[in-house]
Amino acid sequence: MIDKLSNQSRIIIATVLSFLFFATYNYFFIPKQEVTEQKTQVEKAQKVGSQPITSVAPSSSDIPSQVSKKSVEIITKVQAASYELHIDRLGRISKFYLNETKYKDENGDRIELIDSELVPYPLEIRFSDENINSQAFATSYTASESEIKVADKGTKLTLTQSLSDLKIVKTLTFFPNGNYDLSVTMSNPKEYFITPGFRPNVGIDSYTFHGSLIKEADETLSVIDDGDATGKEAFANAIFAASSDKYYTTLFYNFDKGLDVVVSPVYEESPLLFIKGKNNLKLSGYLGPKEHTVLVAIDKRLTDVIEYGFFTFISRPLFMLLQYLHSILGNWGWSIVCMTLLIRLVLFPLTYKGMVSMNKLKALSPKIKELQAKYGKDKQKLNTHMMELYKKHGANPMGGCLPIVLQIPVFFAIYRVLQNTIELKAAPWILWIHDLAVMDPYFVLPIAMGLTMFFHQRITPTNFTDPMQEKIMKFLPLIFTFFFVSFPAGLTLYWFVNNLFSIAQQYYVNSLFAKGQKAEITEKKAKK
């Protein structure tokens, strides 16, 4: 039994680091909604346009078609160095473009963060009173300026809407980073809700989070993935409420008085956030990339919108290390290389124990086979003699497994960092790698990763007694190469460099073990 356990543990060691992540690939990382599916849901989008909402959660009733057709009339253009946004006649941000070169798409066009088919847009107000709501969506706002340029200290814009017995004034102050201050006042107290809009629809893939995050008053972070909204979620005095895709976010925040947040399920139960309004509502907002330095410049508490998943407590320090290395080296690719080296050095004591244990078990392999031949039919005696053998030589059949299992959280954490770090977008490394956030265009890194994994496997001591298990192990490099072909170059670079250090460490441990064995043989000869 012990022998079987030791052999199976080797399969577990290999597969835990590979298939634990990849075999559960579909479950954890297949998106709740594909972009193509969302694009075909224009008719469903009409259900979340101008309907009134209750104090519990937004409802879903049909809206007049003219709301989505005519409300795109632009009344103000806001220009900043890093972005451009448009305000439509309903006082909403209907367009938001990123001006920086690295945010251009494959056609060289500026990335637009607001999908025209996914309403409502940021700053849309809905009233609980159906009559007022109908008037509001039939009446245009007026703007204090038709075009403004954002100054370093902020630039103000006033939007006014006059209904039959109600006057609404939105006062906005836009800042260069993409954040803004918002004040809403009404001539008469009315119950209403305002939204930061549906999440950006640019960075949607099979590997990363897209949905909403709410940081509650006690600083608990509640995460609602696309497809998981029920409409029963409500949060009092939340610090911020954000809707995000992989790289971009739209959010409201108020660090002093908090926000009363309700969630509406739209587009196949994806979360749509609303903030319950007050007669004199004041809050701040942000629309743009989840870039760490930008969010810190606004308020470091907003960096929680960068979602790393279950291993966030490890991922955040790793990102800070990566960012620090970049501040020294000036290149994200070499920063990944150095981070990998530092992680390998920190984990070396664990790795060393595992490698030594595997060498000991390999050295005992002939004796184990002798015991199997002698006591093969008597499992109890076989197990007893094998335990004595392990104890005598200081070997542990599980010694190679535990150290590697303890490294799994680090692997997951690094994976999440390199998948979610927008700083890698359009970041070059060497020669053919011009964007670490996308796949290697020539497949050099995936192939190199597979070859180094194969070579490391060749020099790693094994003790297989089952030929089938050995064949399975030999296929792992090929399987890894297949998976990594479509992965971002930054992540593949990490794994490739990690393999190089694994090879170096394995050579080192193997040489030490070989010297130890020679010394032991010499000592035995001397005694004779």
N, C-alpha and C positions, 0 to 999 in steps of 0.2 A: 504493500500500500504506500509505504514511504517512497519507494522508487517511482511509482506512478505519480505520486504527488510532486516529486521533484521534476519529473519530465513535464508534467502538465503546468507546473509553475513557470517553466520557461516559455511555454506558449502564452501563458497569461501575461508574463512580463512583456513580451513582444506585442501582443494584441492590445493590452491595456493602453499602451502609449499610442497605438495606431487606431484600432477598431473601436476602442471606447469612445473616441471622438468621431471617427468616420462611419462606424456601423450604425451610430445613432444620428447620422447626418440628416436624414430625411425628417426625423422627428423634431430635432431642435432647430434646424436652419432653413427648412423649406418655408418660404414666405407665406403668411396667412392670405395675402392677396398679391397676385402678380400685377405688374404695371399694365399689361395688356388687358387684364380683366377689368381694372379700374377705368381704363379708357373707354371701354364699351358700356359703361354704366351711366351714360349721360342722362338717360331717363330717370334713373334712381336719384341722380344728383338734383333733379328738379324737386325732389321731396324734402330737401333741407334748405330751401332758399329763404322765403320770407314768412314762414308760418309763425304764429304766435307760440310762446312757450309758457309753461307754468313754473311755479316756484320750486317744483320738485325736480323736473327734468324736461328738456325740450321734447316736444311731440313731433309727429311726422305726418303732416297733411300736405296735400298737393298745393303748389303755388302757381300763380299766373305765369304763363310762358314769357310775358313781356319783361318780367323781372330780370331774367338771365340774358335777354336779348338787348334791352335798351339801357340797362344800368351801367354798361361798360363805358359810357360817355365819360371822358376824362375832364375833370375840372381843375386839377392841379398836378404839376410835375415837380418832384423834389429831386434835386441833383446833389450828390455828394461825391467825394473822390473815389470811394470804394463801392458805391451803389447808386441806383436810380429807382425811384418808386413813383407810382401813379395813384392818385386819389380819384375814384369815380364819383358819379353824381349822388350815390347813396352814402357818401362819406366813408368809403372803405378803401383799403389798400388793394387794388385790383391787379397791379403789376409790381414785381420787385426783381430788378436785375443786379447781378454782381459784376462790377466793372473790372476787377483785377484779372490779369491775363491767365492765371492758373485756374480760374473758374470758368474758362470758356469750354464749350463742348467740342466734340470731335469735328464739327463743321466750322469751328472758329467763332461761333456765336456766343454771346453772353448767356450764362445760365440764368434762367428765370425760375424763381422759387415758388411762384403761385401758379398752380394749374387752373386754367380758366374753366375747366369742366368740373372741378371739385369745389363747389360752393358749400358754406359761406366763406367770404373773404375776411381777412383780418379787419377788426374794428366795426364789423356789422352789429347793429343793435336790433334786438327783437323785443317787443312788448308783450306782456301777458294779455293785455286788452286787445281783442281781435280788431276792433274798429280803429284804434290808434295804430296798430301794426299795419293795417291795410293802407292807411293814410301815409305812414312813414315810407312805405315802399313805392308809393305813387308820387311822392314829393321829393324834388331834388334839393340837395344842399347847395349853399353858396359858400365860396371860399374867399378868404381875405386876400389871397394871392393866387395867380394862375401858374406861376413858376417861381420856385425859390432855390437858392443855393445854400447848402448847409455850412454854417460857420463852425469854427473850432469849438466855440462855447455853446453851440446850439442855435437853431433858428426856429422861430415860432410861426405856426399856421393856425388860423381860426376857421372852423367849419360851422355853419349855422343852418338849421332846418326849422322852418316855421309851419306848424300844422294848425288846424282850426282853433284849438284852445291850448296848444302846447308849443313851446319854443325849446329846441335842443341846441346846445352849443358844445362842440368838441374843440378843445384847445390842445394842440399838439406841439411839442418841442422836439425837433429831430437833432440827433447828434451824429458825429462822423463815423462812429463804430457800428451804426445800424440800430442802436437803441433809441428809445424815445420816451418822453413823458406825456401822459394823457390825462386830461381833466374833462369830465362830462358834467354839465349842469343842465337842469331842466326848470322851466318856469313853474311847473306844478309837479309835486311828487307822483311818480308813476313807477310801477314795478316793471323792470326791464332787465335784459341780460345782454352782455357784450362778449364777443368771441375773439380769440387771437387767430381764428381761422383754422381750416383743416391743415394737417401737417404738410410740409413740402413733399413733393412727389418726384424728386430727382434721384436720390441715392437709395433705390429699393433693390435689394438683392436677396439671395438665399441664405446669407450668413449672419446678417446683423439685425438689430432691433429697429422696428418702426412702429410707432404708436404714441402714447402719451405718458408723461411722468408728472406727478404732483408731489412736491415737497411740502409735507404737512407742518403744522405749527410745532410739533415735537421733533421736527427734522427727520421724521420717517419718510422714506422715498417710496411712494406707491407707483407701481408700473402697470400700465394697461396696454397690452399688445393689441395690434390690429386684429380684429376678429373676436376679442374677449370682452368687449364692452357690453354691459347689461342695461344701462340706463338708470340703475339704482345707486350708482356711485355718487357720493356727495362729500365734500371736504370743507370744513369751516376753518377760516383764518390760515389758509395755505400760504406758504412763503412764495412759491411760484407754481405756475401751471404751464407745462410745455408740451407741444406736439412736435415730433421729430421723425425724420428718416435717418439714414445712416450718417450723413454728414451735416444736415441742415435742420434748423429749428425755428419755430415761431412760438413765442411765449409771452405771458404777462407775469409781473412780479411786484410784490409790495412787502418790503422787509419790516415795515413799522406796524401797520394795522392788519396785514394779511388780506387774503382773498377768499370769498365764498364761492367754491367751484362746484358746478354740476356737470355731469357727463351725459352726452346723448349718443346712442349707437347709430351710426350711419355707414353706408357702403359696406354691407356684409359685417355689421357689428364692429366697425372700427370706431374708436373714441373721438368724439368732437367735444371740445371744451367750451364752457360758457362761464362767465363770471357774473354773479348776481350784482346788479347795479344799485347805486344809492343816488340820492338827489344831487349830491356833490361828490362824485366818484373821482378818486385820484389813484392812479397806478402807473407803472412803467412797463414798457414792452421791448422786445428785441426780435428782429427777424434777420437771419443770416446764417453763416457757417458756424459749426460748433468748434471753433478754433480756440484753443486754451488761452492763448495770450489775449485775445479779444475779449473773451468772457471775464478773465481776471481783471482787465482794464475797466470793465463795467462794475463788476462785483464778483469776488472770488467764489461766493456762494452759488453763483450760476453755473460753475463748472460741474455741478452734480448732474446737469442735463446730459453730459457725456456718459452714456450708459455702457458699463463694462460687464454687466451680468453678475452671476453668483460670486465670482472671484474678484469683485471690485476692490476689496481690501488689499489684494495683491497687485491688481492691475494699475491702480492709481500710483503707488510708489514706483512701479516699473516705468510708467509713462514719465514721471518726474525725472527719473534717472535718464531716460532716453532724451528728454528735453534738455537736461543739463549737459549731456554729452554733445548734443547738437550745438549748444551755445559755445562749446570749446572747438569742436571740429568743423562746424559750419556745413555739414553734409549729413542728411538723414540716413543714407546707406551705410556710411562708415560708422555712424552712431549705433546702428543696429548691430554691426560687427563687434564693436567694443562692448555693447551691452551684453551680447551673447557670451563674450569672453569673461566678463565679470560674473555673470550668472553661473557659468561653468566652474569658475574658481570657488565661488561661494558654496556650490553644491558638491564640490569635489570630495569632501569627506564621505558623503553618502554614496557617491558614485564609486569611490575607491573600495568601500566595504562590499558593495555589490559585485564589483569586478573580481576582488580577491576570493569571494565566496564561489563565484563561477569557476575560477581556476582550481580551487581546492576540489570541487565536485568533479571536474574533468580529470584531475589526477587520480581520483578514487574510482574512476569509471571501470578499470579492469577488475578491481577488487569487488565492486558492486556486481559485475557480470558473473564473477566466480560464485558469489553468494546466491545469485539468482539461479545459477545452474545446480548448485548444491541443495538449496532449500526451496526451489521453485514451487513444489507442491504443498509445502507447509508455510502458509502465509504468516502465521504467528511467529515461527522461528526466524523466517526471513526478516520480518520487521524488527525483531529483537536484535539480531546480529547486525543489521544495518544501523540501528540506533547506536549500538556500541562502536561501530566503525566511525560514524559521524562524530561521536563524542571523543574518541581517541585522537582523531586528527583535527579536531576543532572546526569541523565543517557543519554548516547549517543549510539544509535543502531549501529553506525559504529565505536564506540570507541574501540572495540576489534579487528577490522579489520586492521586499519591503522598501529598501532604499529608492528603488525606481518608482514604486507606487506613491511614495511621499513627494516625488517630483511632479506628479500629475497636475496638482493645482497651479504650479508655476507654468506648465505648458499651456493650460487653459487661459491663464491670465495674460500671457504673452500673446496668445492667439487673439484675444479680445482687443488688446492694445493695438496690435498691428492691423486689425480689421477696421477699427473705429477711428483711427487717428487721421483726421483730415489733413494734418500737416504733411503727410506723405503724398498727398495729391499733387501731381505735377512736379514732385521732387525727384531730380535725377540722381543716379549713382555713378555708373561708369559706362562709357561708350554707348551701348545699345539700350541701356535702361534709362529711359527719360521720365518715367512715372512709376514710382514705387507702389502706387495704389492700384495699379492694374497689372494684368498678367504679363509675364515676359513674352514679348512679341515673337522671339525666335526660339523659345523653349530651352534656352541654354541652362538657366538656373534649375528648372525641374529635372532635366536630364542629369546635371551635375549632382543634384541632391540624391537622385536615385542611385547613381554610380558610387557615391561616397557611402551611402547606406549599405549597398551591397558589399563594398570593401570592408566596412566596419563589421559587418556580419561575418565575413570570412575570417577575421582575426579574433573574433570573440569566442572564447571557450564554450563548447556545448557538450551535452552528455545525452544525446538522443539515442533511445533504444527503439523508437517507433519510426520507421522510414516515412510514414505519412506525415508525421509532425515535422520532420526535417524538410520535406517538400513544401509544406505550407510556409515554413519560415523563409525558404528561398524565394517565394513569390512576393513577399512583403515589399521589397524595394520597387518592384514593378507596380504594385498596387499603389504605393505612395506616389510614385512618379505620375501615375494616371490622375490621382486626385489633385496633385499640386500643379498640374498643367494650367488649370484655370484660376488658381489662387493668385492674389496680389504678389508682385515681385518682392515686396518688403517681407512678407511672411515666408516665402520660399527662400529668400536670402538668409533669414534667421535659421531655418532648418538646415540649409546647406552648411553654413558656418558651424552650427551646432554639431553636425556630423564630423566636420574636420577636427574639432576639439575632442570629440569622442574617440576618433581614431588615434589622436596623439596620446590621450589618456590611457587608452587600451594598450598601446605599444609600451607605455611606461610601466603599467602594472604587470603586463606579460613579462617584460624584461626583469623586473624585480622578482617575480615569482620564479622565473627560470634560474636566476642567480641563487635564490633560496634553495631550490631543488638540487642544484649542483653542489652547494655547500653541504647539504644534508647527505648527499651520496659520498662526498669526499670524507665527511666525518665518519660515516659508517665503515668505509674502507680503512680508515686510519685505526679504528677500533679493532678491526679484524687483524 
